[in-house]
C-alpha cells in the first residue's frame, strides 16, 4: 500500500520567494491548525507529529536525507533566475534589517572590520556592489541551487517566474492536488496563497508589511534584461553561465548582449 502523504516540505533559496512562501504557509498552518516547523538537522525529525499533516520549512533547501527519503514527505522546491537573484539580493542587502539576516551582521578584517551591509554600502557604485554581492552571498545561493537533487518523484520543481505569473492559482492548486496531503484543506491553502501574492491580496502596496516591501521591488521576472548592466553580465557569464544552463535559464551566453550598458541605464 502506498504511504499516505502527511508532510509538505517547502524548500527555497535566498531571494527565491522565501518571505512569500513563509507568509503563505504560516497562514495555512495557523488557519488549519497544522503543525509547522523548520527542519535543518536530522534531530528535528523527532518532533514530527505521529499523526496528521505537518508543514516543514528549509530556506536553503538543505533538508536532512532522512526526510527526503521519507515516503510520507512531499517537497515544493523553488528556484529563481540567478541573474535576478543577484539584482534583488544587492538591493535588499543594502537596506535589510540586520536582525533578519545573520550574515549581514558578520564582520571581516578584509572589509576593514565592517559588516557585510556596511561594506556593501561603502562601495563607490552599483558596479562595485554587484561584483561584491556576486562573489559572496550570491555565490552561496547559486551553489545551493546546484546542489539540490533534481528529478525526485516526491518533489514539485517550481520556478519563481512561474509562481509570480500564477494569477489563477492553477499551478499552486495543481501541485497540492497531486500531493494530496492528508488533512490539508486545499481550497483554504489556495486562498492563503492568493491573499499573500503580489497578483492577489498584496497587489495594493498598502497591504504589504514593511518586511515584504523591503524584499519586493517589482516581483517581475527577467529583470536582468532591463536592469543588469552589460559590463556586469560580461563578468557574470564566464562565472555562472554553466549554472544558468544547468538550471535551465540560458542555453548559452548570447543573453549578455540583451543587457543594457551602464550608460544606457544611467540615461534612462
C-alpha positions in Angstrom: 0.0 0.0 0.0 1.3 3.5 -0.9 2.1 5.5 2.2 -0.2 8.5 2.6 1.5 11.9 2.2 1.5 13.8 5.5 4.4 16.1 5.3 4.5 19.1 2.9 8.1 20.4 2.8 8.8 23.9 1.5 12.3 24.5 0.2 13.5 27.8 -1.2 16.8 29.7 -1.5 17.7 33.3 -0.6 15.7 35.7 -2.7 13.7 33.0 -4.5 10.4 33.7 -2.8 11.3 32.8 0.8 9.4 35.6 2.5 6.4 35.0 0.2 6.3 31.2 1.0 6.8 31.8 4.7 3.8 34.1 4.8 1.6 31.7 2.7 2.4 28.6 4.7 2.4 30.2 8.1 -1.1 31.4 7.4 -2.1 27.9 6.2 -0.7 26.4 9.4 -2.5 28.9 11.6 -5.8 28.8 9.9 -5.9 25.0 9.6 -4.2 24.1 12.9 -1.4 22.3 11.2 1.9 21.7 13.0 4.7 23.8 11.3 8.4 24.0 11.9 11.8 24.5 10.3 13.9 21.3 9.7 17.6 21.7 9.0 19.0 18.9 11.2 18.0 15.3 11.5 17.3 15.6 15.2 14.3 17.8 14.4 12.6 14.9 12.8 11.9 13.5 16.3 9.5 16.5 16.7 7.3 15.4 13.8 3.7 14.6 14.8 2.8 10.9 14.8 -0.5 11.5 13.0 -1.9 14.2 10.8 -0.2 16.7 8.5 2.8 18.9 9.1 4.4 21.8 7.2 8.2 21.7 7.2 10.4 24.6 6.1 14.0 24.8 4.9 15.0 28.2 3.5 18.2 26.9 1.9 16.7 23.6 0.6 19.1 21.5 2.7 16.6 19.1 4.1 18.0 16.1 6.0 18.4 13.0 3.8 16.1 11.0 6.2 13.3 13.4 5.4 13.8 13.4 1.7 13.7 9.6 1.8 10.5 9.5 4.0 7.7 8.0 1.9 5.2 10.3 3.6 7.0 13.5 2.6 6.4 15.7 -0.4 8.5 18.7 -1.4 8.0 22.0 -3.1 11.3 23.3 -4.3 11.6 26.8 -5.7 14.4 28.3 -7.7 14.8 31.7 -9.5 16.8 33.0 -12.4 20.2 33.7 -10.7 20.6 37.0 -12.6 17.5 38.3 -10.9 18.7 36.9 -7.6 21.8 38.9 -8.0 19.9 42.2 -8.6 17.4 41.6 -5.9 20.0 40.5 -3.4 22.2 43.5 -3.8 19.3 45.9 -3.5 17.9 44.2 -0.4 21.2 43.7 1.4 21.8 47.5 1.3 18.7 48.2 3.4 17.7 45.0 5.2 17.3 44.9 8.9 20.3 43.3 10.5 18.1 41.2 12.7 16.6 39.4 9.7 19.8 38.2 8.1 22.6 36.9 10.3 25.2 37.1 7.6 24.7 40.8 7.1 25.9 41.4 10.7 29.1 39.4 10.4 32.3 41.5 10.2 35.6 40.6 8.5 39.1 42.0 8.7 39.2 42.1 4.9 36.3 44.6 5.0 38.2 46.8 7.4 36.1 45.5 10.3 32.8 46.4 8.7 29.9 44.0 8.4 28.5 42.8 5.1 25.9 45.5 4.8 28.1 48.4 5.8 30.9 47.3 3.4 28.4 46.9 0.6 27.1 50.4 1.2 30.6 51.8 1.4 31.5 50.7 -2.1 31.6 53.6 -4.6 28.9 52.5 -7.1 26.5 49.7 -8.1 29.1 48.2 -10.4 31.3 47.5 -7.3 28.3 46.5 -5.2 27.1 43.9 -7.8 30.6 42.4 -8.0 30.8 42.2 -4.3 27.4 40.6 -4.0 28.3 38.2 -6.8 31.4 36.9 -5.0 29.7 36.4 -1.7 26.1 35.7 -0.8 25.1 35.3 -4.4 27.7 32.6 -5.0 26.5 30.7 -1.9 22.9 30.8 -3.2 23.8 29.6 -6.7 25.8 26.7 -5.3 22.8 25.7 -3.1 20.5 25.6 -6.1 23.0 23.5 -8.0 23.5 21.0 -5.1 19.8 20.2 -4.9 18.9 16.7 -6.3 16.5 17.4 -9.2 14.0 14.9 -10.7 12.9 13.3 -7.4 9.4 11.8 -7.8 8.2 13.2 -4.5 9.1 16.8 -5.5 7.4 19.6 -7.4 10.2 21.7 -9.0 8.8 25.2 -9.4 10.4 28.4 -10.8 9.7 31.7 -9.1 9.0 33.1 -12.6 6.1 30.7 -13.0 4.7 31.3 -9.5 4.7 35.1 -9.9 2.6 34.6 -13.1 0.2 32.0 -11.5 -2.6 34.6 -11.3 -5.3 32.0 -11.4 -3.5 29.9 -8.8 -3.8 26.8 -11.1 -0.1 25.9 -10.7 -0.2 26.1 -6.9 -3.5 24.2 -6.7 -2.3 21.5 -9.2 0.7 20.7 -7.0 -1.4 20.4 -3.9 -3.9 18.2 -5.7 -1.1 15.9 -6.9 0.4 15.7 -3.5 -2.9 15.0 -1.7 -1.5 15.8 1.7 -3.6 14.1 4.4 -5.6 16.6 6.4 -4.8 19.7 4.2 -7.7 21.8 3.0 -6.6 22.6 -0.5 -9.2 25.4 -1.0 -8.1 27.1 2.2 -4.4 26.7 1.2 -5.1 28.3 -2.3 -6.9 31.1 -0.6 -3.9 31.9 1.6 -1.6 31.7 -1.4 -3.7 34.3 -3.3 -4.0 36.6 -0.3 -0.3 36.7 0.1 0.7 37.1 -3.5 1.6 40.3 -5.4 -1.0 39.5 -8.0 -3.7 38.9 -5.3 -4.2 40.3 -1.9 -0.9 42.2 -2.0 -1.5 43.9 -5.3 -2.2 47.1 -3.4 1.1 48.2 -2.0 -0.7 49.5 1.1 -1.4 45.9 2.1 2.2 44.9 2.2 4.1 44.6 5.5 7.3 46.6 5.9 9.3 43.4 5.6 7.6 42.4 2.4 8.1 45.9 1.0 11.8 45.6 1.8 12.1 42.4 -0.1 10.0 43.3 -3.1 10.8 45.8 -5.8 8.5 44.8 -8.6 8.5 41.0 -8.4 8.6 40.7 -12.1 10.5 38.0 -13.9 13.6 38.6 -16.1 14.5 41.9 -14.5 18.1 41.3 -15.7 17.0 42.3 -19.2 16.2 45.8 -18.0 18.5 46.3 -15.0 21.7 44.2 -15.2 24.5 46.3 -16.7 26.1 44.6 -19.7 29.5 45.3 -18.1 28.5 43.1 -15.1 26.9 40.5 -17.4 30.2 40.2 -19.3 31.8 39.2 -16.0 28.9 37.1 -14.8 28.7 34.8 -17.9 32.1 33.2 -17.5 31.5 32.5 -13.9 27.9 31.4 -13.9 27.0 30.6 -17.5 27.2 26.9 -16.8 24.9 27.3 -13.8 22.4 29.2 -15.9 22.4 26.3 -18.4 22.1 23.6 -15.7 19.2 25.4 -14.1 17.5 25.9 -17.4 17.7 29.7 -17.6 20.1 30.1 -20.6 21.3 27.9 -23.4 24.5 29.9 -24.0 26.0 33.3 -23.3 24.1 35.2 -26.0 21.9 36.8 -23.3 24.7 39.2 -22.4 24.1 41.3 -25.4 20.4 41.8 -24.3 21.6 43.7 -21.2 21.7 47.5 -21.3 25.0 49.2 -20.9 25.7 51.1 -17.7 25.5 54.4 -19.7 22.0 53.4 -21.1 20.8 52.6 -17.5 22.1 55.9 -16.2 20.4 57.8 -19.1 17.1 56.0 -18.6 
